[in-house]
Amino acid sequence: MNAEKKVPLFSRGTWESGEIVSRIGRGEIGGKGSGLWQMSQDLLAEINHEDYPAFEVTIPRMVVLTTGMFEAFMDLNDLWELALSDASDARIAQAFQRATLPPEYLGDLRDFISQVTTPLAVRSSSLMEDMLNHPFAGVYSTKMIPNNSANADTRFQRLNDAVRFVYATTFYKSAKDYFRGTGQVHRDERMAVVVQEVVGNRYGDSFYPEISGVARTFNYYPSGGSLTTDGVVNLALGLGRQIVDGGLSWGYCPTSPTSPPPFNDLGDRIRNTQNRFWTVNMGTPPPPDPMGETEFLQRLELEVAEADGVLDHMVSSYDPASDRLRLGLSAAGPRVLDFGPMLQAETLPLNDLVSQLLPLAERVAGCPVELEFAVDRTADGRHRFCLLQMRAMMVPMGESKVSLLELNEPGVVLASEQALGHGVKNDISDIIYIKPDSFDLGQTPAIALEVEKLNNSLLSAGRPYMLIGFGRWGSADSWLGVPVEWGQISGARVIVESSFRELNPDPSQGTHFFHNLISFQVSYLTVRGSGSSRIDWDWLERQPTEQETKYLRHVRTKDPLAVRLDGVAGLGIVRAGGSA
């Protein structure tokens, strides 16, 4: 978009009374900024606010530092050569922290920070971010700062640090690996930065929203009789990092919010719901770490939120006498963050609001969309529903059918009843898989490093591959799976998540990881080890070894695999050679 013709310039001294979205500098406002601008101009205008008396529907106020400021920063500090080189992340980080922001922008930034004393999210908004084909979701970073110092100079310094941090992540190794995997030219990238109010309230030394959520108009994992077009919502307590990084969250279909959850039993439900949450640390500042994304963040136990008095609409409680869950905080047993009071008893009509917003957003964007939002409580007891991001989604197109009967046919070496993606692949002969006998859940970070080495080798050779592992790929929680970043698996074109003993988490729904799977048209299969889902481990063992590490084995088949996914039915098969 032509930001200079549409987005108003930041006006000094008018933060509270000025525009919801404004800009500092000339140039573009990037993908994230453009989505927020479109929501502020088009989506909010479509909402009949009188229909939702329990909510104030809005967008957090923000200022966007344009790509012109980024270019001036790079030129002023002569950083292009180092940034585009193979220098380590640490060296790039140090150079960017020593650099100075362009003086022509400092007056506006100083005026802005003098007016704001609540937490801020400093978010990447590059030109290529949120593109439909290659969204770069999660490649760059967000830095949240408490911004609560009484000294404006201290607040100004932390804002400067955060902006330089986001600029530096434009050139980190993970971003370069991502560019290499997409075929895009890194030199063409330009970074805008969104500086946005963090949604939430302060509780002691913590600041967080009561609820964070991601809602999609298309659901790749429909269950309980729902359709793919019915959409899906994921909810979490605290900052939305819990969802977008692939942590445990509560997922449901907005057309049937009371449908039974996909757990085997009550114990499984208790174990696999959120029990920790992210907040901004408003207390004693930690040791300085200006290039650490979570420098001012902390994870707290669920008991803290209960003491803060924010769980009324969110939890059910286990009653040992009846061996049942009861809505709310009435029972004395463990709390289960299933949002039962809100979704079943409708103590807060959040689902009604989300259900109305999704088709509106889809109409405004002209395609299926994904919305990020957060909810906090206002001083008068109402709730504020804040839209944080809108991005386009790719959905299955074309003819590619898979039937349940095919999952059990001879020659099928991998079958999934939970498959994401659509279409046929006949160009993959390489497979990297975690050796079941070697898998150690306590060593998943080490496994991620081994995957990265093999990925880079195959990527350099131009060989796409299938990646098979246990638990979630890309989870921020290393006890739920292997915590790879996208650049570490950027050459994979088929990704498989298998259960392993008691490790049986829901499929990856973290926004960044999920969005990249869709946009890169990666075939993604979940194998639960029940029903017709299965992996033929004996067949894998018989394939000739190309490389082997402590935890991984890389094999190459004589003939290419035949991969076929049906994104509408959610089924997928992999055959050992031949036609899919």
C-alpha positions as CSV (number, residue, x, y, z in Angstrom):
1,M,0.0,0.0,0.0
2,N,1.1,3.6,-0.5
3,A,1.4,4.5,3.2
4,E,2.3,8.1,2.6
5,K,-1.0,8.8,0.9
6,K,-3.2,7.0,3.4
7,V,-1.6,6.7,6.9
8,P,-1.4,10.0,8.7
9,L,1.8,11.3,10.2
10,F,2.3,11.1,13.9
11,S,1.3,14.5,15.5
12,R,3.3,15.5,18.6
13,G,1.4,15.9,21.8
14,T,-1.7,14.1,20.6
15,W,-1.2,10.4,21.5
16,E,-4.4,9.9,23.4
17,S,-6.6,12.1,21.1
18,G,-4.9,11.4,17.8
19,E,-5.2,8.7,15.2
20,I,-5.4,5.0,16.1
21,V,-2.7,4.3,13.5
22,S,-0.1,6.9,12.6
23,R,3.4,6.8,11.1
24,I,6.8,8.3,11.7
25,G,8.8,8.7,8.5
26,R,8.3,8.2,4.8
27,G,8.0,4.9,3.0
28,E,6.0,1.8,3.6
29,I,4.4,0.4,6.8
30,G,4.9,-3.3,6.0
31,G,2.6,-6.3,6.0
32,K,1.6,-6.2,9.6
33,G,1.1,-2.4,9.6
34,S,-1.0,-2.7,6.5
35,G,-3.3,-5.3,8.0
36,L,-3.8,-3.2,11.1
37,W,-4.5,-0.1,9.0
38,Q,-7.1,-2.1,7.0
39,M,-8.8,-3.2,10.2
40,S,-8.9,0.3,11.6
41,Q,-10.4,1.7,8.4
42,D,-12.6,-1.1,7.1
43,L,-13.3,-3.8,9.6
44,L,-14.2,-1.5,12.6
45,A,-16.6,0.4,10.3
46,E,-18.5,-2.9,9.6
47,I,-19.1,-3.7,13.3
48,N,-22.4,-2.7,14.9
49,H,-21.0,-1.9,18.3
50,E,-24.5,-1.8,19.9
51,D,-24.8,-5.6,19.3
52,Y,-22.1,-6.2,21.8
53,P,-22.8,-4.3,25.0
54,A,-20.4,-6.4,27.0
55,F,-17.4,-5.4,24.8
56,E,-15.6,-2.4,23.6
57,V,-14.3,-3.5,20.2
58,T,-11.2,-1.6,19.1
59,I,-7.6,-1.7,17.9
60,P,-4.8,-0.7,20.3
61,R,-3.3,2.6,19.5
62,M,0.0,2.4,17.6
63,V,2.6,4.3,15.7
64,V,4.5,2.7,12.7
65,L,8.1,3.5,12.1
66,T,8.3,3.3,8.3
67,T,10.8,1.5,6.0
68,G,12.3,4.9,5.3
69,M,13.6,5.1,8.9
70,F,15.0,1.6,8.5
71,E,16.9,2.5,5.3
72,A,18.2,5.7,6.9
73,F,19.4,3.6,9.9
74,M,21.2,1.1,7.8
75,D,22.9,3.8,5.6
76,L,23.8,6.0,8.6
77,N,25.6,3.2,10.4
78,D,27.0,1.5,7.2
79,L,25.5,-1.8,8.2
80,W,24.5,-3.3,4.9
81,E,27.6,-5.3,4.2
82,L,27.8,-6.9,7.6
83,A,24.1,-7.5,7.8
84,L,24.0,-9.4,4.5
85,S,27.2,-11.4,5.2
86,D,27.5,-14.7,7.0
87,A,28.4,-13.1,10.3
88,S,27.0,-14.7,13.4
89,D,23.8,-13.4,15.0
90,A,25.8,-12.3,18.0
91,R,28.1,-10.1,15.9
92,I,25.1,-8.6,14.0
93,A,23.3,-8.0,17.3
94,Q,26.3,-6.2,18.8
95,A,26.8,-4.0,15.7
96,F,23.1,-3.0,15.7
97,Q,23.1,-2.2,19.4
98,R,26.1,0.1,18.9
99,A,24.4,1.8,16.1
100,T,22.4,5.0,16.4
101,L,18.9,5.8,15.2
102,P,18.7,8.5,12.5
103,P,18.5,11.9,14.3
104,E,15.7,13.2,12.1
105,Y,13.3,10.7,13.7
106,L,14.4,11.1,17.4
107,G,12.2,14.1,18.1
108,D,9.0,12.3,17.2
109,L,10.1,9.2,19.1
110,R,11.0,11.2,22.2
111,D,7.6,13.0,22.1
112,F,5.8,9.7,21.7
113,I,7.5,8.0,24.7
114,S,7.0,11.0,26.9
115,Q,3.3,10.5,26.6
116,V,3.1,6.7,27.2
117,T,3.9,4.9,30.4
118,T,2.2,1.6,29.8
119,P,3.8,-1.6,28.2
120,L,4.6,-1.5,24.5
121,A,4.9,-4.2,21.9
122,V,7.6,-3.4,19.4
123,R,6.7,-5.6,16.4
124,S,8.3,-6.4,13.0
125,S,6.3,-5.3,10.0
126,S,8.5,-6.1,7.0
127,L,7.6,-5.6,3.3
128,M,7.5,-9.4,2.9
129,E,5.8,-10.2,6.2
130,D,2.2,-11.5,5.9
131,M,2.5,-12.0,2.1
132,L,0.1,-14.7,1.1
133,N,2.7,-16.9,-0.7
134,H,5.7,-16.4,1.6
135,P,4.5,-14.7,4.8
136,F,7.7,-14.8,6.8
137,A,5.5,-15.4,9.8
138,G,7.5,-15.7,13.0
139,V,10.8,-15.2,11.2
140,Y,11.3,-11.8,12.8
141,S,10.8,-10.9,16.4
142,T,8.6,-8.9,18.7
143,K,10.0,-7.2,21.8
144,M,7.7,-6.2,24.7
145,I,8.9,-3.6,27.1
146,P,7.4,-2.6,30.4
147,N,7.8,1.1,29.7
148,N,7.0,1.9,33.4
149,S,10.0,3.9,34.5
150,A,9.3,7.3,35.9
151,N,12.3,8.5,34.0
152,A,11.4,9.3,30.3
153,D,15.0,9.0,29.3
154,T,15.0,5.4,30.5
155,R,11.8,4.6,28.6
156,F,13.3,6.3,25.5
157,Q,16.5,4.2,25.8
158,R,14.5,0.9,26.1
159,L,12.4,1.8,23.1
160,N,15.5,2.5,21.1
161,D,17.0,-0.8,22.1
162,A,13.8,-2.6,21.1
163,V,13.7,-1.0,17.7
164,R,17.4,-1.9,17.0
165,F,16.6,-5.4,18.2
166,V,13.8,-5.8,15.6
167,Y,16.0,-4.3,12.9
168,A,18.8,-6.8,13.8
169,T,16.5,-9.9,13.5
170,T,15.9,-8.9,9.8
171,F,19.4,-10.4,9.2
172,Y,19.6,-13.2,11.7
173,K,20.6,-16.7,10.5
174,S,17.0,-17.9,10.8
175,A,15.8,-15.1,8.4
176,K,18.6,-15.8,5.9
177,D,17.8,-19.6,6.0
178,Y,14.1,-18.6,5.3
179,F,15.0,-16.5,2.4
180,R,17.2,-19.2,1.0
181,G,14.3,-21.6,1.2
182,T,11.9,-19.3,-0.6
183,G,14.2,-18.1,-3.3
184,Q,13.5,-14.5,-2.3
185,V,16.4,-11.9,-2.4
186,H,17.3,-10.8,1.1
187,R,18.7,-7.5,-0.1
188,D,15.2,-6.5,-1.2
189,E,13.8,-6.8,2.3
190,R,12.9,-3.6,4.2
191,M,11.7,-3.5,7.8
192,A,9.0,-1.2,9.3
193,V,8.3,-1.4,13.0
194,V,4.9,-1.3,14.7
195,V,5.0,0.2,18.2
196,Q,1.7,-0.7,19.9
197,E,0.1,-0.6,23.3
198,V,0.1,-4.0,25.0
199,V,-3.5,-5.1,25.8
200,G,-4.0,-6.0,29.5
201,N,-4.0,-4.8,33.1
202,R,-1.4,-4.7,35.8
203,Y,-1.6,-7.2,38.6
204,G,1.3,-6.7,41.1
205,D,4.5,-7.0,39.1
206,S,2.8,-8.5,36.0
207,F,0.9,-7.1,33.1
208,Y,-1.2,-9.3,30.8
209,P,-4.6,-9.6,29.0
210,E,-7.1,-12.0,30.5
211,I,-7.6,-13.8,27.1
212,S,-5.5,-14.0,23.9
213,G,-6.9,-15.6,20.8
214,V,-6.4,-16.6,17.2
215,A,-9.4,-17.2,15.0
216,R,-9.4,-18.6,11.5
217,T,-12.2,-18.7,9.0
218,F,-10.9,-22.1,7.6
219,N,-10.2,-25.1,9.9
220,Y,-7.8,-27.7,8.7
221,Y,-8.7,-30.0,11.7
222,P,-12.5,-30.1,11.8
223,S,-13.9,-32.5,14.4
224,G,-17.2,-33.4,16.0
225,G,-19.2,-33.0,12.8
226,S,-18.0,-29.5,12.0
227,L,-16.9,-28.4,8.5
228,T,-13.6,-26.9,7.4
229,T,-15.5,-23.6,6.5
230,D,-16.9,-23.4,10.1
231,G,-13.6,-22.0,11.2
232,V,-11.6,-22.5,14.4
233,V,-10.6,-20.5,17.5
234,N,-7.7,-21.0,19.9
235,L,-7.8,-19.3,23.3
236,A,-5.2,-18.8,26.0
237,L,-4.6,-17.0,29.2
238,G,-2.1,-14.2,29.2
239,L,0.0,-12.9,26.3
240,G,-0.7,-14.4,22.8
241,R,2.9,-15.7,22.7
242,Q,1.4,-18.8,24.2
243,I,-0.5,-19.5,21.0
244,V,1.7,-18.2,18.2
245,D,4.7,-20.1,19.5
246,G,2.8,-23.4,19.5
247,G,2.2,-23.7,23.3
248,L,-0.9,-25.4,24.8
249,S,-4.1,-23.5,24.1
250,W,-7.8,-24.3,24.0
251,G,-9.2,-24.9,20.5
252,Y,-12.8,-25.1,19.5
253,C,-15.2,-24.5,16.5
254,P,-17.2,-21.3,16.8
255,T,-20.3,-22.9,15.4
256,S,-20.3,-25.6,18.1
257,P,-18.4,-24.2,21.1
258,T,-19.8,-26.8,23.5
259,S,-18.7,-29.9,21.4
260,P,-16.7,-32.4,23.4
261,P,-12.9,-31.7,23.3
262,P,-10.6,-34.2,21.5
263,F,-9.2,-35.9,24.6
264,N,-9.2,-39.5,25.4
265,D,-10.3,-39.1,29.0
266,L,-10.4,-36.6,31.9
267,G,-6.8,-37.2,32.8
268,D,-5.7,-36.5,29.3
269,R,-7.7,-33.3,29.3
270,I,-6.1,-32.1,32.6
271,R,-2.6,-32.9,31.3
272,N,-3.0,-31.2,27.9
273,T,-4.4,-27.8,28.8
274,Q,-2.5,-24.7,29.6
275,N,-1.0,-24.5,33.0
276,R,1.5,-21.5,32.6
277,F,1.1,-18.2,31.0
278,W,3.2,-15.3,29.7
279,T,3.2,-11.8,31.2
280,V,5.2,-8.6,31.0
281,N,7.5,-8.2,34.0
282,M,6.7,-4.9,35.6
283,G,8.9,-5.5,38.7
284,T,12.6,-5.2,39.3
285,P,14.3,-5.0,35.9
286,P,16.2,-8.1,35.0
287,P,19.9,-8.1,34.0
288,P,20.2,-6.2,30.7
289,D,19.7,-8.3,27.6
290,P,18.8,-5.9,24.8
291,M,19.0,-8.6,22.2
292,G,16.9,-11.0,24.1
293,E,13.3,-11.3,22.8
294,T,11.9,-12.3,26.2
295,E,14.1,-9.9,28.3
296,F,11.0,-8.4,30.0
297,L,8.7,-11.4,29.8
298,Q,8.0,-14.1,32.4
299,R,6.0,-17.3,32.6
300,L,3.8,-17.8,35.7
301,E,1.8,-20.6,37.1
302,L,-2.0,-20.8,36.8
303,E,-2.3,-20.3,40.6
304,V,-1.0,-16.7,40.1
305,A,-3.8,-15.8,37.7
306,E,-6.4,-17.3,40.2
307,A,-5.0,-15.0,42.9
308,D,-5.3,-12.1,40.5
309,G,-9.0,-12.9,40.1
310,V,-9.1,-13.3,36.3
311,L,-10.1,-16.9,35.9
312,D,-13.9,-16.6,36.4
313,H,-14.8,-17.2,32.7
314,M,-11.9,-19.5,31.9
315,V,-11.6,-22.6,34.1
316,S,-13.4,-25.7,35.2
317,S,-12.4,-27.4,38.4
318,Y,-11.9,-31.1,39.1
319,D,-14.3,-32.5,41.8
320,P,-12.6,-35.7,43.2
321,A,-15.9,-36.7,44.9
322,S,-17.7,-37.1,41.6
323,D,-14.7,-37.5,39.4
324,R,-16.0,-34.8,37.2
325,L,-15.2,-31.3,36.1
326,R,-17.4,-28.5,37.3
327,L,-17.6,-25.1,35.7
328,G,-15.9,-22.3,37.5
329,L,-13.8,-22.2,40.7
330,S,-16.4,-23.9,43.0
331,A,-14.6,-27.2,43.4
332,A,-11.4,-27.6,45.3
333,G,-9.5,-29.7,42.8
334,P,-7.1,-28.8,40.0
335,R,-8.1,-26.1,37.6
336,V,-8.5,-26.9,33.9
337,L,-8.2,-24.0,31.5
338,D,-11.0,-25.0,29.1
339,F,-12.9,-21.7,29.0
340,G,-16.0,-23.8,30.1
341,P,-17.9,-21.0,31.9
342,M,-17.6,-18.8,28.8
343,L,-18.3,-21.3,26.1
344,Q,-20.8,-23.6,27.8
345,A,-22.6,-21.3,30.3
346,E,-22.0,-18.1,28.2
347,T,-20.8,-16.1,31.2
348,L,-19.0,-13.9,28.7
349,P,-20.4,-13.7,25.1
350,L,-17.0,-13.8,23.5
351,N,-17.9,-16.5,21.0
352,D,-20.9,-14.6,19.7
353,L,-18.6,-11.7,18.9
354,V,-15.9,-13.8,17.3
355,S,-18.5,-15.6,15.2
356,Q,-19.7,-12.3,13.8
357,L,-16.3,-10.9,13.2
358,L,-14.9,-13.8,11.2
359,P,-17.2,-13.4,8.1
360,L,-16.9,-9.6,8.3
361,A,-13.1,-9.9,8.2
362,E,-13.3,-12.4,5.4
363,R,-15.4,-10.0,3.4
364,V,-13.1,-7.0,4.1
365,A,-10.0,-9.0,3.1
366,G,-11.6,-10.8,0.2
367,C,-10.3,-14.1,1.2
368,P,-10.1,-16.5,4.2
369,V,-8.4,-14.8,7.1
370,E,-6.7,-15.3,10.4
371,L,-7.4,-12.8,13.2
372,E,-5.3,-12.3,16.4
373,F,-7.0,-10.6,19.3
374,A,-6.7,-10.0,23.1
375,V,-9.3,-9.2,25.8
376,D,-8.9,-7.3,29.0
377,R,-11.2,-5.8,31.6
378,T,-12.0,-2.1,31.7
379,A,-12.5,0.0,34.9
380,D,-16.3,-0.1,34.5
381,G,-16.4,-3.9,34.5
382,R,-16.9,-4.3,30.8
383,H,-14.3,-6.0,28.5
384,R,-12.2,-4.6,25.8
385,F,-11.8,-6.7,22.7
386,C,-8.7,-5.6,20.8
387,L,-7.9,-6.7,17.3
388,L,-4.1,-7.2,16.9
389,Q,-3.6,-8.6,13.4
390,M,-5.3,-9.8,10.3
391,R,-3.6,-11.9,7.7
392,A,-4.8,-13.8,4.6
393,M,-4.9,-17.6,4.6
394,M,-4.3,-20.0,1.7
395,V,-6.9,-22.8,1.5
396,P,-7.0,-26.1,-0.4
397,M,-7.8,-25.8,-4.1
398,G,-8.0,-28.3,-7.0
399,E,-8.8,-32.0,-7.1
400,S,-7.0,-34.4,-4.7
401,K,-9.1,-37.1,-3.1
402,V,-8.1,-39.6,-0.5
403,S,-10.6,-42.1,1.0
404,L,-10.4,-43.9,4.3
405,L,-10.1,-47.2,2.5
406,E,-6.9,-46.1,0.8
407,L,-5.2,-45.6,4.2
408,N,-5.0,-49.4,4.6
409,E,-4.0,-50.3,1.0
410,P,-0.7,-52.2,0.3
411,G,2.2,-50.0,-0.5
412,V,1.0,-47.2,1.8
413,V,4.0,-46.6,4.2
414,L,2.4,-43.7,6.0
415,A,-1.2,-42.8,6.6
416,S,-2.8,-39.9,8.4
417,E,-6.4,-39.1,9.5
418,Q,-5.3,-35.6,10.3
419,A,-3.5,-34.1,7.3
420,L,-3.0,-30.5,6.4
421,G,-2.4,-29.5,2.8
422,H,-3.8,-30.4,-0.5
423,G,-2.4,-32.0,-3.7
424,V,0.2,-34.5,-4.9
425,K,4.0,-34.6,-4.6
426,N,6.1,-37.0,-6.6
427,D,9.6,-35.5,-6.2
428,I,10.7,-36.6,-2.8
429,S,13.2,-39.4,-2.3
430,D,14.9,-38.2,0.9
431,I,13.6,-38.9,4.4
432,I,14.9,-37.6,7.7
433,Y,13.4,-39.3,10.8
434,I,14.1,-39.4,14.5
435,K,15.1,-42.9,15.5
436,P,12.5,-44.2,17.9
437,D,15.1,-46.1,20.0
438,S,17.2,-43.0,20.4
439,F,14.5,-40.4,21.0
440,D,14.9,-38.6,24.4
441,L,12.3,-35.9,25.2
442,G,15.0,-34.2,27.4
443,Q,17.3,-33.8,24.3
444,T,14.9,-32.1,21.9
445,P,17.1,-28.9,21.6
446,A,20.0,-31.1,20.6
447,I,17.8,-32.9,18.1
448,A,16.9,-29.5,16.6
449,L,20.6,-28.8,15.9
450,E,21.1,-32.2,14.2
451,V,18.0,-31.5,12.0
452,E,19.4,-28.1,11.1
453,K,22.6,-29.6,9.8
454,L,20.9,-32.2,7.6
455,N,18.4,-29.6,6.4
456,N,21.1,-27.3,5.3
457,S,22.9,-30.1,3.5
458,L,19.8,-31.2,1.5
459,L,18.8,-27.5,0.9
460,S,22.2,-26.8,-0.6
461,A,21.8,-29.9,-2.8
462,G,18.3,-28.8,-3.9
463,R,16.7,-32.0,-2.6
464,P,13.3,-31.6,-0.9
465,Y,12.7,-34.1,1.9
466,M,10.2,-35.7,4.3
467,L,10.7,-35.0,8.0
468,I,9.3,-37.4,10.6
469,G,9.4,-36.7,14.4
470,F,7.6,-37.1,17.7
471,G,5.4,-34.5,19.3
472,R,5.2,-31.1,17.8
473,W,7.8,-29.7,15.4
474,G,8.4,-26.0,16.1
475,S,7.0,-26.0,19.6
476,A,8.3,-23.3,22.0
477,D,7.9,-25.9,24.8
478,S,10.8,-28.5,24.3
479,W,8.8,-31.1,26.3
480,L,6.0,-31.1,23.6
481,G,8.4,-31.8,20.7
482,V,11.4,-30.6,18.9
483,P,11.8,-26.8,19.2
484,V,13.0,-26.0,15.7
485,E,12.8,-22.6,14.1
486,W,11.4,-22.5,10.6
487,G,14.8,-21.9,9.0
488,Q,16.1,-25.1,10.5
489,I,13.5,-27.2,8.5
490,S,13.1,-24.9,5.5
491,G,13.9,-27.6,3.0
492,A,11.2,-30.0,4.2
493,R,8.2,-30.4,1.9
494,V,6.4,-33.1,3.9
495,I,6.4,-32.9,7.8
496,V,5.1,-35.6,10.0
497,E,4.3,-35.5,13.7
498,S,3.9,-38.8,15.4
499,S,2.8,-39.7,18.9
500,F,5.3,-41.5,21.1
501,R,4.4,-43.3,24.2
502,E,2.6,-40.7,26.4
503,L,3.7,-37.8,24.1
504,N,0.5,-37.2,22.2
505,P,-0.2,-33.4,22.0
506,D,-2.7,-31.8,19.6
507,P,-1.4,-31.0,16.1
508,S,0.7,-27.8,15.8
509,Q,-1.6,-24.8,15.8
510,G,1.0,-22.1,16.7
511,T,0.2,-19.2,14.4
512,H,3.6,-18.7,12.9
513,F,4.5,-22.3,12.3
514,F,1.0,-23.1,11.1
515,H,0.9,-20.1,8.6
516,N,4.2,-21.1,7.1
517,L,3.1,-24.6,6.5
518,I,0.1,-23.4,4.6
519,S,1.8,-20.7,2.6
520,F,4.8,-22.9,1.5
521,Q,2.3,-25.7,0.6
522,V,4.1,-28.1,2.9
523,S,2.2,-31.4,3.3
524,Y,1.7,-31.9,7.1
525,L,0.5,-35.1,8.6
526,T,-0.3,-36.1,12.1
527,V,0.0,-39.8,13.0
528,R,-1.7,-40.7,16.2
529,G,-1.1,-44.5,16.1
530,S,-4.8,-45.1,16.3
531,G,-7.4,-46.0,13.7
532,S,-5.8,-46.2,10.3
533,S,-3.0,-43.7,11.1
534,R,0.3,-45.4,11.0
535,I,4.0,-45.3,10.0
536,D,5.7,-48.4,8.6
537,W,8.9,-48.2,10.7
538,D,10.1,-51.6,9.3
539,W,10.0,-50.2,5.8
540,L,11.9,-47.1,6.9
541,E,14.6,-49.3,8.5
542,R,15.1,-51.2,5.2
543,Q,15.9,-48.0,3.2
544,P,19.6,-47.3,2.5
545,T,21.2,-44.9,4.9
546,E,22.7,-41.7,3.5
547,Q,23.6,-40.1,6.9
548,E,23.1,-41.0,10.5
549,T,23.6,-39.0,13.7
550,K,23.0,-39.7,17.4
551,Y,19.2,-39.1,17.1
552,L,18.5,-39.0,13.3
553,R,18.7,-41.2,10.3
554,H,18.6,-39.8,6.7
555,V,17.6,-42.4,4.1
556,R,17.0,-42.1,0.3
557,T,14.5,-44.3,-1.5
558,K,15.3,-45.9,-4.9
559,D,12.1,-44.4,-6.4
560,P,10.4,-41.1,-5.4
561,L,7.7,-41.3,-2.8
562,A,4.1,-40.6,-3.9
563,V,2.4,-38.2,-1.5
564,R,-1.2,-37.3,-1.7
565,L,-3.3,-35.1,0.7
566,D,-7.0,-34.3,0.7
567,G,-7.2,-31.0,2.5
568,V,-11.0,-31.1,2.6
569,A,-11.3,-34.6,4.1
570,G,-8.2,-34.1,6.2
571,L,-6.6,-37.4,5.0
572,G,-3.1,-38.1,3.6
573,I,-1.1,-41.1,2.4
574,V,2.5,-41.7,1.4
575,R,3.2,-44.6,-1.0
576,A,6.6,-46.2,-1.6
577,G,7.1,-45.2,-5.2
578,G,4.7,-45.4,-8.0
579,S,1.7,-43.1,-8.6
580,A,0.0,-41.3,-5.8
